[in-house]
Amino acid sequence: MVTLSTLWVIVALVVVATLIGSIYKQASERNFERLLWAHLYNLVGSVSVSENGDLQGRPELGEIRYSSPTSGWYWEVDSVSSNLHGTLHSLSLGTRKIWQESLVTFPFDSSFKRTYPAHGPNGEELFVAETEVVLDSENRIARFRVMGNLSEVKQEYRDFNARLYSYLGIFGIGSILINAAVILFGLRPLDRVRRSLADIREGRAPRLTSDLPIEIAPLAQEMNALIENNVRIMERSRTQVGNLAHSLKTPLTVLMNEGRALGGEQGRIVTEQCEAMQLQIQHYLQRARIAAQRDSVVFRTPVTPVLERIDRVTKKLNPQLDVRFSNQFSGAVFAGEKEDLEEVIGNLMENAGKWGHSQILMSLQKAVNDAEFMIIIEDDGPGLAAEKMAEAMQRGRRIDETKPGTGLGLAIVQDTVKEYGGQFVLKSSQLGGLRAQITLPLVKN
């Protein structure tokens, strides 16, 4: 809007300046020509013929420039008929003659008048008004010429244009600044709405501010109604998810108890499958919850406290291991829920504690992309071959059946990280074991 209004002001002022300049030029040239013809008629009325047939008269045209040498303003009277003698001229012309254009190039009109351009003694541009007049009954004819300095008129036109463009330029700059100020001030409420929406998306505010102009207030009301409706849908979905989890919890607990009571191989299989079902249900319910909240409300979870707590728990559960936490990005804030981050890191640390021989290293770092952060967990265990790394993240796939577990941990980590738009990769660690690296989004400031 500011750009378009600026372009419009520039175009409009250029057009206005061109039109005013053109009108002024036409008016100046028209008035200049009228002045010359008025002087010419005055000259004709001031000249007569003597008894001897000579031109006589003392013309006073009321213009001092006709008396100033080489002023560019001249008049001259020449004899045309053979029975008329002599010549008269202004003091400004002196003994010089102005070149007369031929009658072929600039002929007289029906009133025996003509105009044409010429050059003065100093090279100035002249405009000549000329006519032929019969002075008496004996048909004595004289040619009258009045010459005006056209260079002065053109210089006045240039000076006028310079002043005109200066004034219009000042006016244009003022108009552009006022337009920009009005437009930017008028759009400030929309910018406030944008910032409020960003605060809602980042979890810093629950709804749009209501302190808005009446033009924007209906938009804010509709947006708040939409946000509240989304919140109700999410809460209803969470309630239904909780009800489903609660309704399945009791039957699964009964089956697990029956499996333990049954004992033997069959009882072990029933118990393991019930545990796997329980993990699967929790996982898919969690994925549904993440998908429902994603892109609607962004939670803010400081990463450092979560990792410090997991580090302490891992040390207590694995006192035989040297567990270390390296924090290189203490200000990281995860754009997601704390429970999801705890589950992801908890699964990875649990695996590291299960396979590590003597050492586990967890580090928090900045990602190459400023919008993300990295968490790296390494151990000095046996590690995995490259072809086994992809297989290990397959759902329910257990690389080593001798270790306890369901084979769902890495799959849960991969799905959860993917739901948040992050990345999860497995590599070989410099400690000799496995390196698990996850990249997750940061909260945008």
Beta strands, then each sheet from edge to edge (+ up, - down):
strand 1: 48-49
strand 2: 55-56
strand 3: 74-79
strand 4: 87-89
strand 5: 113-119
strand 6: 125-134
strand 7: 141-149
strand 8: 301-302
strand 9: 322-327
strand 10: 333-334
strand 11: 359-366
strand 12: 372-379
strand 13: 423-428
strand 14: 434-441
sheet 1: 1+ 2-
sheet 2: 4+ 3- 7+ 6- 5+
sheet 3: 8+ 10-
sheet 4: 9+ 11+ 12- 14+ 13-
end
